[in-house]
């Protein structure tokens, strides 16, 4: 009867371990879509396999100890067996496991950061609390949404103009910190088209949990088409409602905080809105980019993302409708 609590505790511990592993991010570990994530996934599976082996061996010894009979034999023989067990199980085997893991990690670290030919350079700056994204070679600036070509090596420059952030796209690569005054690099190649969620993995303030972004991995042809569409500044509004909205936008404080290429709006406090109409999300991947949420964000973004730096901007319904039409036309 005394053995039942021990067995029950072992079963509960195993169930808790399984529950702990079933998080929303766990599929990213087992389903990598980038070269770096694939390497990290391999290390994870190696660690998981070794840990499972150790767990089963230790669990087997516990079960054996629970059900075996009393010891037999001389005390001297038992001391010799115990000494051998401690040396092999407590020193040699752990040393071999750590040696294998250490060698694998060093090899992975040496291969992950090697520069490659024809790298596409992207610059990302962590803001409060959003992400500024630029493509120096293409002359494109956007925010909170990173378009990349599948199969082409990327080098992503990472900086912060305030506190420490951490750039993490689990299905593509590992975490890299954005440290004020230090320019870090992340090298990765996406292997499959798709839209992958990224996040800030370092607590950075009030809206840390809503400082997310999207990485849109496209075929080479689709990415080239995206570049062609985004290189030139957007043309002026083609309908009267959007034209009215542009006039209102430039009149209000909006133009002092945001940039729209080809206009007099050149603010740098908030995200660049040159292509806001084509983005999938608003507020650093906080809400969908549709007319309803865009209207709510303009009038009072604090109700959607409390603590962000954009103050409420009161507008009557007609002016708000026009501004939304103008911003939705920016693609």
C-alpha positions in Angstrom: 0.0 0.0 0.0 2.9 2.4 0.7 4.1 2.1 -2.9 0.9 3.5 -4.4 1.6 7.2 -3.5 4.9 7.0 -5.2 3.4 5.5 -8.4 0.6 8.1 -8.3 3.1 10.9 -8.0 5.1 9.6 -11.0 2.0 9.4 -13.1 1.0 12.9 -12.1 4.4 14.2 -12.9 4.3 12.7 -16.4 0.9 14.2 -17.1 2.1 17.6 -16.0 5.1 17.3 -18.3 2.8 16.5 -21.2 0.5 19.4 -20.5 3.5 21.8 -20.2 4.7 20.7 -23.6 1.3 21.3 -25.3 1.6 25.1 -25.7 0.6 27.2 -28.7 4.3 27.6 -29.7 5.1 23.8 -29.6 4.1 23.2 -33.2 6.8 25.7 -34.3 9.5 23.5 -32.7 8.3 20.4 -34.5 7.3 22.1 -37.8 10.2 24.4 -38.9 9.9 26.5 -42.0 13.3 28.0 -42.1 16.9 26.8 -42.2 17.8 28.1 -38.7 14.5 26.7 -37.2 15.3 23.4 -38.8 18.7 23.3 -37.1 17.2 24.3 -33.8 14.5 21.7 -34.2 17.2 19.0 -34.7 18.9 20.0 -31.4 15.5 20.0 -29.7 14.7 16.5 -30.8 18.2 15.3 -29.8 17.7 16.8 -26.3 14.2 15.4 -26.1 15.4 11.9 -27.0 18.3 12.0 -24.6 16.1 13.3 -21.8 13.4 10.7 -22.5 16.1 8.0 -22.4 17.4 9.2 -19.0 13.8 9.5 -17.7 13.0 6.0 -18.7 16.2 4.6 -17.2 15.7 6.5 -13.9 12.0 5.6 -13.9 12.9 1.9 -14.4 15.3 2.0 -11.5 12.6 3.5 -9.3 10.1 0.9 -10.3 12.7 -1.8 -9.7 13.6 -0.4 -6.3 9.9 -0.4 -5.4 9.2 -4.0 -6.3 12.5 -5.8 -5.6 13.0 -7.9 -2.5 15.5 -7.3 0.3 19.1 -7.2 -0.6 21.2 -10.3 -0.4 24.9 -10.9 -0.4 27.7 -9.4 1.7 28.0 -5.7 2.5 31.3 -5.6 0.7 29.9 -6.8 -2.6 27.0 -4.3 -2.4 29.4 -1.4 -1.8 31.4 -2.4 -4.9 28.3 -2.5 -7.0 27.1 0.8 -5.6 30.5 2.4 -6.4 30.4 1.2 -10.0 26.9 2.4 -10.4 27.8 5.9 -9.1 30.8 6.2 -11.4 29.1 5.0 -14.5 25.6 6.5 -13.9 26.7 9.7 -12.2 29.9 10.6 -14.0 30.6 8.8 -17.3 27.1 8.7 -18.8 26.2 12.4 -18.0 29.6 13.5 -19.3 28.9 11.6 -22.6 25.5 13.2 -22.9 26.8 16.7 -22.3 29.7 16.1 -24.8 27.3 15.1 -27.5 25.0 18.0 -26.9 27.9 20.5 -26.6 29.4 19.3 -29.9 26.0 19.6 -31.7 25.4 23.1 -30.3 28.9 24.3 -31.3 28.5 22.9 -34.8 25.1 24.5 -35.2 26.3 27.9 -33.9 29.2 27.9 -36.4 26.9 27.1 -39.4 23.9 29.3 -38.6 25.7 32.7 -38.8 27.8 32.2 -41.9 27.3 34.9 -44.6 25.9 33.6 -47.9 25.9 34.9 -51.5 23.0 37.0 -52.8 21.6 37.8 -49.3 18.6 40.1 -49.1 19.2 42.7 -46.4 16.4 43.8 -44.2 16.6 46.3 -41.3 14.3 46.0 -38.3 14.1 48.5 -35.5 12.2 47.8 -32.3 10.0 50.7 -31.3 7.5 51.4 -28.5 5.7 49.0 -29.2 5.9 48.2 -32.9 8.5 47.2 -35.5 10.0 49.5 -38.2 11.0 47.5 -41.3 13.1 48.7 -44.2 14.7 47.2 -47.3 17.8 49.5 -48.0 18.5 47.9 -51.4 14.9 48.4 -52.6 14.1 51.7 -51.0 11.0 50.3 -49.2 9.9 51.2 -45.7 7.0 49.5 -43.9 6.0 48.4 -40.4 5.0 45.2 -38.5 5.0 43.1 -41.6 8.0 41.6 -43.3 7.8 40.2 -46.8 10.6 37.7 -47.7 11.3 35.5 -50.7 11.4 31.7 -50.1 14.8 30.1 -50.9 16.8 33.3 -50.8 19.2 33.9 -47.9 18.3 36.8 -45.6 20.4 38.9 -43.3 18.2 40.9 -40.9 19.8 43.8 -39.1 18.3 44.3 -35.6 18.4 47.5 -33.6 16.4 49.2 -30.8 15.9 52.9 -30.2 14.6 52.5 -26.7 14.9 49.4 -24.5 15.9 45.8 -25.1 13.6 43.8 -27.3 13.9 40.3 -28.7 13.0 39.3 -32.3 11.6 35.8 -32.5 9.8 34.0 -35.3 9.6 30.4 -33.9 9.0 28.7 -37.2 11.8 30.4 -39.0 14.6 31.1 -36.5 15.7 31.5 -32.9 15.6 34.6 -30.8 18.0 37.5 -31.3 18.0 40.5 -29.0 17.7 44.1 -30.1 20.0 46.0 -27.8 20.3 49.9 -27.9 23.6 50.8 -29.4 24.4 47.3 -30.7 23.7 46.2 -34.2 22.9 42.4 -34.2 22.3 40.2 -37.3 20.0 37.3 -37.9 20.7 35.0 -41.0 18.0 32.7 -42.2 16.4 31.2 -45.3 12.7 30.5 -45.4 12.0 27.1 -47.0 8.2 27.2 -47.4 5.7 29.9 -48.3 3.3 31.0 -45.6 2.5 33.7 -43.0 4.4 33.2 -39.8 3.8 35.0 -36.5 6.6 36.8 -34.8 6.8 38.4 -31.4 8.9 40.3 -28.9 10.3 37.7 -26.6 11.9 40.2 -24.1 9.7 42.1 -21.6 9.9 45.7 -22.8 7.1 47.6 -21.1 3.4 48.1 -20.9 2.4 46.7 -24.3 5.0 44.0 -24.6 2.3 41.3 -25.1 0.9 43.2 -28.1 4.3 43.9 -29.8 3.9 41.3 -32.5 4.5 41.1 -36.3 4.0 38.9 -39.3 6.5 37.4 -41.7 5.0 36.8 -45.1 7.2 34.2 -47.0 6.4 34.3 -50.7 7.7 32.7 -53.9 10.4 34.6 -55.6 8.0 35.8 -58.3 5.4 37.0 -55.8 8.1 38.8 -53.7 9.4 40.5 -56.8 5.9 41.6 -57.7 5.5 43.0 -54.1 8.7 45.0 -54.5 7.6 46.4 -57.8 4.3 47.6 -56.2 6.0 49.1 -53.2 9.0 50.8 -54.6 7.3 53.9 -56.0 5.4 56.2 -53.8 1.7 55.7 -53.9 -0.2 57.8 -56.5 -2.7 60.3 -55.4 -6.3 59.3 -54.5 -8.4 58.4 -57.5 -11.8 59.1 -55.9 -13.2 62.2 -54.2 -13.8 60.5 -50.8 -10.2 59.4 -50.5 -9.0 62.8 -51.7 -11.0 64.4 -49.0 -9.5 62.0 -46.5 -6.0 62.9 -47.6 -6.7 66.6 -47.0 -8.0 65.8 -43.5 -5.1 63.5 -42.7 -2.6 66.2 -43.6 -4.5 68.8 -41.6 -4.7 66.7 -38.4 -1.8 65.8 -36.2 -1.5 62.4 -38.1 1.0 63.8 -40.6 3.3 65.0 -37.8 3.7 61.4 -36.4 3.5 59.2 -39.5 5.2 59.2 -42.9 3.5 58.6 -46.2 5.9 58.7 -49.1 5.0 61.2 -51.8 3.2 63.5 -49.4 4.1 66.2 -46.8 3.6 63.6 -44.0 7.0 62.9 -42.7 6.7 62.0 -39.0 8.8 59.3 -37.4 7.1 58.8 -34.1 4.5 56.3 -35.4 4.8 53.6 -38.1 5.2 54.4 -41.8 1.8 54.3 -43.4 2.8 54.3 -47.0 1.3 50.8 -47.6 -1.1 50.6 -44.6 -4.0 49.6 -46.9 -2.3 46.3 -47.9 -1.2 45.2 -44.4 -3.0 42.3 -42.8 -3.1 43.6 -39.2 -3.1 46.8 -37.2 -1.3 47.9 -34.0 1.7 45.5 -34.4 -0.5 42.4 -35.2 -3.1 43.3 -32.5 -6.3 43.5 -34.6 -7.3 42.8 -38.2 -6.9 45.6 -40.7 -10.5 46.3 -41.7 -12.6 49.5 -41.8 -14.1 48.9 -38.4 -10.9 48.4 -36.5 -9.1 51.1 -38.5 -11.8 53.6 -37.6 -11.6 52.6 -33.9 -7.8 52.9 -34.0 -7.9 56.4 -35.4 -10.5 57.8 -33.0 -9.1 56.2 -29.9 -6.4 53.5 -30.2 -6.1 53.4 -26.4 -9.3 51.2 -26.3 -7.5 48.6 -28.5 -3.9 48.9 -27.3 -3.7 50.8 -24.0 -0.5 52.6 -23.4 0.6 53.1 -27.0 1.9 56.5 -28.0 -1.0 57.6 -30.3 -3.4 59.9 -28.5 -7.2 59.9 -29.3 -8.1 62.0 -32.4 -11.8 63.1 -32.3 -13.4 63.3 -35.7 -17.0 63.5 -36.9 -18.3 60.5 -38.8 -17.9 62.0 -42.3 -14.3 63.0 -41.7 -13.5 59.6 -40.2 -15.1 57.8 -43.1 -13.0 59.9 -45.6 -9.7 59.3 -43.7 -10.4 55.6 -43.6 -11.0 55.5 -47.3 -7.7 57.3 -47.9 -5.7 55.0 -45.7 -7.3 51.9 -47.3 -6.2 53.2 -50.7 -2.5 53.2 -49.7 -1.3 49.8 -51.1 
